[in-house]
Amino acid sequence: MSQHRAAGDRVTPGNAARKPGAGRHSAKHRVARRNTPSSTQIVGLTAALAAAAGAVGFSHSSLASPTQANTAVNLAALSLDTGQQLSGITTARIQARQLATRDSSRVQLADPTNAGKKQAAANKLATQRAVKLAATQTQTAKQANALKLAKAKADLAEKKARESATRCQIMLTGYHITATFGQGGSRWAHQHTGLDFAAPVGTKIGSVMKGVVIFADWAGPYGRQVQVRHEDGTVTWYNHMSKFSVSVGETVYAGDQVGAVGMTGNTTGPHLHFEVRPGGGDPIDPAPWLRNHCGLDPYTAG
């Protein structure tokens, strides 16, 4: 039967003399045989696809680019007949092209040059951040140093003001005056020699000005007494105190505590008996002295 088909395919003088109907019949057989893929063609197609797949699979090593993979598929397609097989080849070509593109992307991702660029960009960003952080730290340090210097300057100014020999502060707060200088009465053997500041027991008593403690002891009718000599030689007395807060030889500044209000000595109630003795001599009226030397009015300051 195969010999009959082969003979029918060849054109011979004998075939040319055949009937027209027989020719058409033979043509139909030839068309049918051409449209039906033979086992040889199927094997060829399979081999071509395998070759294309292999070419694509090694596109990053054997083939330099997706174009070479497509070329392999095209060559495989040219070795086959046209017709229905064309759609299969086209499909294989598309698949091969996709695979080649994917492999090419992998090659780009694995490219050491690309990785180097990314690392360089990361290093640059890290350097920029480090520089910015260093600048911020420097600015913070400058601000902290400026604040420290300002505080030190303010503390020094406060210290100088506190230690100033001319600075004054009223001796206590929350008081009212119960006896004035030169006042007479049965409570004193002579006229009153100071100002009496009545306040609750334990109320803080401070030095009126900067000076040195020259006496801190019991003083008979004055009770517990502290004497402070100031830089101009004036001595101030603090009397009837319930306790001492300083010792002889100690330097005190305006407002520093020397004792507390009490009822020791000759007294009828808790108060501070305050005296001013220029040069350590006789007492003078404390009220004008406080106003003239300290700018303090004892009648309104408390």
BAPALUM-105046 format. One record per residue (C-alpha): residue number from 1; residue in one letter; x, y, z. Coordinates in Angstrom, 2 decimals. Layout:
N
+-----+---+---------+---------+---------+
|   k | r |      c1 |      c2 |      c3 |
+-----+---+---------+---------+---------+
| NUM | A |       X |       Y |       Z |
...
+-----+---+---------+---------+---------+
This chain:
302
+-----+---+---------+---------+---------+
|   k | r |      c1 |      c2 |      c3 |
+-----+---+---------+---------+---------+
|   1 | M |    0.00 |    0.00 |    0.00 |
|   2 | S |    2.90 |    2.36 |    0.70 |
|   3 | Q |    4.28 |    1.63 |   -2.75 |
|   4 | H |    0.96 |    2.64 |   -4.32 |
|   5 | R |    1.03 |    6.00 |   -2.40 |
|   6 | A |    4.58 |    6.65 |   -3.42 |
|   7 | A |    3.78 |    5.94 |   -7.03 |
|   8 | G |    0.77 |    8.20 |   -6.84 |
|   9 | D |    2.96 |   11.04 |   -5.67 |
|  10 | R |    5.30 |   10.92 |   -8.67 |
|  11 | V |    4.34 |   12.50 |  -12.02 |
|  12 | T |    5.03 |   10.16 |  -14.91 |
|  13 | P |    3.77 |    9.99 |  -18.51 |
|  14 | G |    1.51 |    7.23 |  -17.36 |
|  15 | N |    0.05 |    9.38 |  -14.66 |
|  16 | A |   -0.51 |   12.24 |  -17.02 |
|  17 | A |   -2.67 |    9.94 |  -19.17 |
|  18 | R |   -4.95 |    9.06 |  -16.33 |
|  19 | K |   -8.53 |   10.23 |  -16.12 |
|  20 | P |   -9.32 |   13.55 |  -14.67 |
|  21 | G |  -11.25 |   12.02 |  -11.85 |
|  22 | A |   -8.39 |    9.82 |  -10.89 |
|  23 | G |   -6.10 |   12.90 |  -10.72 |
|  24 | R |   -8.44 |   14.67 |   -8.40 |
|  25 | H |   -8.60 |   11.62 |   -6.23 |
|  26 | S |   -4.86 |   11.48 |   -6.07 |
|  27 | A |   -4.67 |   15.20 |   -5.26 |
|  28 | K |   -7.05 |   14.69 |   -2.36 |
|  29 | H |   -4.79 |   11.98 |   -1.05 |
|  30 | R |   -1.80 |   14.23 |   -1.39 |
|  31 | V |   -3.51 |   17.10 |    0.48 |
|  32 | A |   -4.61 |   14.79 |    3.21 |
|  33 | R |   -1.10 |   13.40 |    3.56 |
|  34 | R |    0.38 |   16.93 |    3.71 |
|  35 | N |   -2.10 |   18.16 |    6.33 |
|  36 | T |   -1.62 |   15.17 |    8.59 |
|  37 | P |    1.68 |   15.28 |   10.48 |
|  38 | S |    3.74 |   12.19 |   10.13 |
|  39 | S |    5.57 |   10.51 |   12.95 |
|  40 | T |    8.80 |   11.88 |   11.55 |
|  41 | Q |    7.44 |   15.44 |   11.69 |
|  42 | I |    6.18 |   14.97 |   15.26 |
|  43 | V |    9.57 |   13.68 |   16.30 |
|  44 | G |   11.17 |   16.66 |   14.56 |
|  45 | L |    8.85 |   19.09 |   16.30 |
|  46 | T |    9.55 |   17.51 |   19.66 |
|  47 | A |   13.27 |   17.68 |   19.00 |
|  48 | A |   12.99 |   21.33 |   17.97 |
|  49 | L |   11.07 |   22.23 |   21.09 |
|  50 | A |   13.54 |   20.34 |   23.23 |
|  51 | A |   16.40 |   22.12 |   21.52 |
|  52 | A |   14.73 |   25.48 |   22.03 |
|  53 | A |   14.01 |   24.73 |   25.68 |
|  54 | G |   17.61 |   23.64 |   26.17 |
|  55 | A |   18.87 |   26.76 |   24.49 |
|  56 | V |   16.65 |   28.88 |   26.70 |
|  57 | G |   17.55 |   26.97 |   29.84 |
|  58 | F |   21.21 |   27.84 |   29.25 |
|  59 | S |   20.54 |   31.33 |   27.89 |
|  60 | H |   22.59 |   32.94 |   30.67 |
|  61 | S |   25.66 |   30.81 |   29.83 |
|  62 | S |   25.53 |   29.25 |   26.34 |
|  63 | L |   23.38 |   31.97 |   24.77 |
|  64 | A |   24.32 |   35.54 |   25.36 |
|  65 | S |   20.83 |   37.02 |   24.97 |
|  66 | P |   17.14 |   36.20 |   24.45 |
|  67 | T |   17.69 |   36.83 |   20.71 |
|  68 | Q |   19.87 |   33.75 |   20.43 |
|  69 | A |   17.20 |   31.65 |   22.12 |
|  70 | N |   14.62 |   32.93 |   19.65 |
|  71 | T |   17.00 |   32.14 |   16.81 |
|  72 | A |   17.24 |   28.55 |   17.97 |
|  73 | V |   13.47 |   28.25 |   17.91 |
|  74 | N |   13.27 |   29.88 |   14.48 |
|  75 | L |   15.78 |   27.42 |   13.08 |
|  76 | A |   13.76 |   24.56 |   14.51 |
|  77 | A |   10.61 |   25.99 |   12.94 |
|  78 | L |   12.24 |   26.32 |    9.50 |
|  79 | S |   13.08 |   22.63 |    9.54 |
|  80 | L |    9.38 |   21.77 |    9.70 |
|  81 | D |    6.53 |   22.15 |    7.31 |
|  82 | T |    3.99 |   24.98 |    7.56 |
|  83 | G |    0.35 |   24.61 |    8.47 |
|  84 | Q |   -1.00 |   23.46 |   11.81 |
|  85 | Q |    2.53 |   22.92 |   13.11 |
|  86 | L |    3.12 |   26.72 |   12.89 |
|  87 | S |    0.90 |   27.47 |   15.87 |
|  88 | G |    2.85 |   25.06 |   18.02 |
|  89 | I |    6.14 |   26.61 |   16.97 |
|  90 | T |    4.79 |   30.07 |   17.65 |
|  91 | T |    3.72 |   29.01 |   21.11 |
|  92 | A |    7.13 |   27.54 |   21.78 |
|  93 | R |    8.76 |   30.74 |   20.59 |
|  94 | I |    6.68 |   32.86 |   22.95 |
|  95 | Q |    7.43 |   30.56 |   25.85 |
|  96 | A |   11.11 |   30.56 |   25.00 |
|  97 | R |   11.11 |   34.35 |   24.81 |
|  98 | Q |    9.45 |   34.62 |   28.24 |
|  99 | L |   11.91 |   32.19 |   29.73 |
| 100 | A |   14.80 |   34.08 |   28.20 |
| 101 | T |   13.50 |   37.37 |   29.61 |
| 102 | R |   13.17 |   35.84 |   33.06 |
| 103 | D |   16.66 |   34.40 |   32.90 |
| 104 | S |   18.00 |   37.73 |   31.71 |
| 105 | S |   16.38 |   39.41 |   34.74 |
| 106 | R |   18.02 |   36.88 |   37.02 |
| 107 | V |   21.35 |   37.60 |   35.44 |
| 108 | Q |   20.82 |   41.33 |   36.03 |
| 109 | L |   19.89 |   40.71 |   39.66 |
| 110 | A |   22.99 |   38.61 |   40.12 |
| 111 | D |   25.17 |   41.18 |   38.38 |
| 112 | P |   27.96 |   42.19 |   40.81 |
| 113 | T |   28.05 |   45.65 |   39.24 |
| 114 | N |   24.40 |   46.22 |   40.17 |
| 115 | A |   25.01 |   44.93 |   43.69 |
| 116 | G |   28.01 |   47.22 |   43.96 |
| 117 | K |   25.91 |   50.21 |   42.98 |
| 118 | K |   23.32 |   49.34 |   45.63 |
| 119 | Q |   26.02 |   48.94 |   48.26 |
| 120 | A |   27.57 |   52.25 |   47.25 |
| 121 | A |   24.18 |   53.98 |   47.53 |
| 122 | A |   23.63 |   52.41 |   50.97 |
| 123 | N |   27.09 |   53.53 |   52.10 |
| 124 | K |   26.43 |   57.05 |   50.85 |
| 125 | L |   23.13 |   57.20 |   52.72 |
| 126 | A |   24.77 |   55.89 |   55.89 |
| 127 | T |   27.52 |   58.50 |   55.58 |
| 128 | Q |   24.97 |   61.29 |   55.13 |
| 129 | R |   23.07 |   60.13 |   58.19 |
| 130 | A |   26.28 |   59.93 |   60.23 |
| 131 | V |   27.24 |   63.46 |   59.19 |
| 132 | K |   23.78 |   64.76 |   60.08 |
| 133 | L |   23.87 |   62.98 |   63.45 |
| 134 | A |   27.32 |   64.38 |   64.18 |
| 135 | A |   26.12 |   67.90 |   63.31 |
| 136 | T |   23.11 |   67.48 |   65.61 |
| 137 | Q |   25.29 |   66.23 |   68.44 |
| 138 | T |   27.68 |   69.13 |   67.95 |
| 139 | Q |   24.82 |   71.63 |   68.02 |
| 140 | T |   23.36 |   69.99 |   71.13 |
| 141 | A |   26.75 |   70.10 |   72.83 |
| 142 | K |   27.12 |   73.79 |   71.95 |
| 143 | Q |   23.68 |   74.57 |   73.36 |
| 144 | A |   24.40 |   72.60 |   76.53 |
| 145 | N |   27.71 |   74.39 |   76.94 |
| 146 | A |   26.05 |   77.76 |   76.39 |
| 147 | L |   23.43 |   76.94 |   79.03 |
| 148 | K |   26.13 |   75.77 |   81.40 |
| 149 | L |   28.11 |   78.98 |   80.92 |
| 150 | A |   24.98 |   81.09 |   81.35 |
| 151 | K |   24.08 |   79.25 |   84.56 |
| 152 | A |   27.63 |   79.61 |   85.86 |
| 153 | K |   27.53 |   83.32 |   85.07 |
| 154 | A |   24.17 |   83.72 |   86.82 |
| 155 | D |   25.39 |   81.75 |   89.84 |
| 156 | L |   28.50 |   83.91 |   90.03 |
| 157 | A |   26.43 |   87.08 |   89.82 |
| 158 | E |   24.11 |   85.78 |   92.52 |
| 159 | K |   27.06 |   84.80 |   94.69 |
| 160 | K |   28.61 |   88.23 |   94.28 |
| 161 | A |   25.32 |   89.90 |   95.08 |
| 162 | R |   24.78 |   87.68 |   98.10 |
| 163 | E |   28.30 |   88.28 |   99.36 |
| 164 | S |   28.12 |   91.99 |   98.79 |
| 165 | A |   28.92 |   93.95 |  101.92 |
| 166 | T |   26.19 |   96.47 |  101.17 |
| 167 | R |   23.36 |   94.02 |  100.56 |
| 168 | C |   20.70 |   94.07 |  103.27 |
| 169 | Q |   17.70 |   91.91 |  104.20 |
| 170 | I |   15.11 |   92.37 |  106.92 |
| 171 | M |   15.84 |   90.07 |  109.87 |
| 172 | L |   12.53 |   88.14 |  109.92 |
| 173 | T |    9.06 |   88.05 |  108.40 |
| 174 | G |    5.55 |   87.77 |  109.80 |
| 175 | Y |    6.22 |   90.14 |  112.67 |
| 176 | H |    4.79 |   93.30 |  114.17 |
| 177 | I |    6.66 |   95.90 |  116.19 |
| 178 | T |    5.73 |   96.04 |  119.88 |
| 179 | A |    8.38 |   98.48 |  121.24 |
| 180 | T |   10.49 |  101.26 |  119.68 |
| 181 | F |   13.84 |  102.86 |  120.46 |
| 182 | G |   13.88 |  105.26 |  123.49 |
| 183 | Q |   10.50 |  104.07 |  124.71 |
| 184 | G |   10.14 |  104.16 |  128.56 |
| 185 | G |    8.24 |  101.97 |  130.94 |
| 186 | S |    8.43 |   99.65 |  133.88 |
| 187 | R |    9.69 |   96.77 |  131.74 |
| 188 | W |   13.17 |   98.34 |  131.33 |
| 189 | A |   15.56 |   99.80 |  133.83 |
| 190 | H |   16.33 |  102.53 |  131.33 |
| 191 | Q |   14.82 |  103.65 |  128.06 |
| 192 | H |   14.37 |  100.95 |  125.44 |
| 193 | T |   17.59 |  100.53 |  123.44 |
| 194 | G |   16.28 |   98.88 |  120.29 |
| 195 | L |   13.27 |   97.67 |  118.25 |
| 196 | D |   11.12 |   94.71 |  119.32 |
| 197 | F |    9.80 |   92.44 |  116.51 |
| 198 | A |    7.10 |   90.15 |  117.94 |
| 199 | A |    6.73 |   86.79 |  116.10 |
| 200 | P |    5.95 |   83.16 |  116.90 |
| 201 | V |    8.57 |   81.07 |  118.72 |
| 202 | G |   10.92 |   79.39 |  116.27 |
| 203 | T |   10.60 |   82.03 |  113.54 |
| 204 | K |   13.88 |   82.27 |  111.60 |
| 205 | I |   16.12 |   85.25 |  112.44 |
| 206 | G |   18.67 |   86.28 |  109.78 |
| 207 | S |   21.64 |   88.61 |  109.73 |
| 208 | V |   20.75 |   92.03 |  108.37 |
| 209 | M |   24.06 |   92.35 |  106.47 |
| 210 | K |   27.28 |   90.52 |  105.71 |
| 211 | G |   29.54 |   90.24 |  108.75 |
| 212 | V |   31.44 |   88.05 |  111.19 |
| 213 | V |   29.94 |   86.53 |  114.33 |
| 214 | I |   31.79 |   87.91 |  117.37 |
| 215 | F |   29.48 |   86.63 |  120.11 |
| 216 | A |   27.02 |   83.77 |  120.50 |
| 217 | D |   26.15 |   83.04 |  124.12 |
| 218 | W |   23.88 |   83.79 |  127.06 |
| 219 | A |   23.73 |   87.51 |  127.87 |
| 220 | G |   21.76 |   87.91 |  131.14 |
| 221 | P |   18.56 |   89.94 |  130.61 |
| 222 | Y |   19.10 |   89.64 |  126.82 |
| 223 | G |   18.82 |   85.88 |  127.00 |
| 224 | R |   20.51 |   84.00 |  124.10 |
| 225 | Q |   22.34 |   86.65 |  122.11 |
| 226 | V |   24.31 |   86.79 |  118.82 |
| 227 | Q |   26.48 |   89.78 |  117.85 |
| 228 | V |   27.63 |   90.37 |  114.23 |
| 229 | R |   30.30 |   92.90 |  113.25 |
| 230 | H |   29.83 |   94.32 |  109.74 |
| 231 | E |   32.53 |   95.64 |  107.43 |
| 232 | D |   32.01 |   99.28 |  108.40 |
| 233 | G |   32.50 |   98.38 |  112.09 |
| 234 | T |   28.86 |   98.50 |  113.06 |
| 235 | V |   27.71 |   95.71 |  115.38 |
| 236 | T |   24.16 |   94.40 |  115.38 |
| 237 | W |   22.64 |   92.48 |  118.31 |
| 238 | Y |   20.02 |   89.72 |  118.11 |
| 239 | N |   18.44 |   88.93 |  121.52 |
| 240 | H |   15.98 |   86.67 |  123.42 |
| 241 | M |   16.48 |   83.84 |  120.89 |
| 242 | S |   15.38 |   80.28 |  121.53 |
| 243 | K |   18.51 |   78.83 |  119.84 |
| 244 | F |   21.75 |   79.69 |  118.07 |
| 245 | S |   22.46 |   78.80 |  114.43 |
| 246 | V |   26.03 |   80.17 |  114.18 |
| 247 | S |   29.36 |   80.09 |  116.02 |
| 248 | V |   31.91 |   82.76 |  116.82 |
| 249 | G |   34.19 |   83.50 |  113.87 |
| 250 | E |   31.69 |   82.40 |  111.27 |
| 251 | T |   31.01 |   84.67 |  108.28 |
| 252 | V |   27.39 |   85.30 |  107.57 |
| 253 | Y |   25.67 |   87.07 |  104.68 |
| 254 | A |   22.46 |   89.05 |  104.50 |
| 255 | G |   19.59 |   86.69 |  105.26 |
| 256 | D |   21.74 |   83.87 |  106.69 |
| 257 | Q |   20.09 |   82.42 |  109.78 |
| 258 | V |   21.71 |   83.24 |  113.11 |
| 259 | G |   18.98 |   81.88 |  115.40 |
| 260 | A |   15.24 |   81.69 |  116.07 |
| 261 | V |   12.66 |   83.77 |  117.94 |
| 262 | G |   12.30 |   82.85 |  121.61 |
| 263 | M |   11.48 |   84.11 |  125.13 |
| 264 | T |   14.84 |   83.85 |  126.87 |
| 265 | G |   16.04 |   86.59 |  129.29 |
| 266 | N |   13.92 |   89.50 |  130.42 |
| 267 | T |   10.81 |   89.30 |  128.21 |
| 268 | T |    7.04 |   89.03 |  128.45 |
| 269 | G |    6.52 |   87.31 |  125.09 |
| 270 | P |    8.32 |   85.82 |  122.08 |
| 271 | H |   10.09 |   88.50 |  120.06 |
| 272 | L |   13.43 |   89.66 |  118.61 |
| 273 | H |   15.08 |   92.58 |  120.39 |
| 274 | F |   17.28 |   94.15 |  117.67 |
| 275 | E |   19.99 |   96.73 |  118.40 |
| 276 | V |   22.43 |   98.69 |  116.21 |
| 277 | R |   25.74 |   99.84 |  117.73 |
| 278 | P |   28.08 |  101.80 |  115.38 |
| 279 | G |   31.69 |  100.89 |  116.05 |
| 280 | G |   30.51 |   98.54 |  118.80 |
| 281 | G |   29.60 |  101.56 |  121.02 |
| 282 | D |   26.32 |  102.86 |  122.29 |
| 283 | P |   23.04 |  101.84 |  120.60 |
| 284 | I |   21.23 |  104.05 |  118.10 |
| 285 | D |   17.70 |  103.96 |  116.74 |
| 286 | P |   17.58 |  100.95 |  114.37 |
| 287 | A |   14.70 |  102.33 |  112.25 |
| 288 | P |   16.57 |  105.23 |  110.51 |
| 289 | W |   19.71 |  103.12 |  110.28 |
| 290 | L |   17.77 |  100.41 |  108.41 |
| 291 | R |   16.30 |  103.01 |  106.09 |
| 292 | N |   19.57 |  104.86 |  105.42 |
| 293 | H |   21.93 |  101.92 |  105.12 |
| 294 | C |   19.67 |   99.25 |  103.73 |
| 295 | G |   16.69 |  100.97 |  102.19 |
| 296 | L |   14.43 |   98.98 |  104.52 |
| 297 | D |   11.49 |  100.34 |  106.46 |
| 298 | P |   10.93 |   98.06 |  109.47 |
| 299 | Y |    7.36 |   99.29 |  109.85 |
| 300 | T |    6.33 |   98.02 |  106.45 |
| 301 | A |    8.89 |   95.37 |  105.49 |
| 302 | G |    7.43 |   92.64 |  107.68 |
+-----+---+---------+---------+---------+
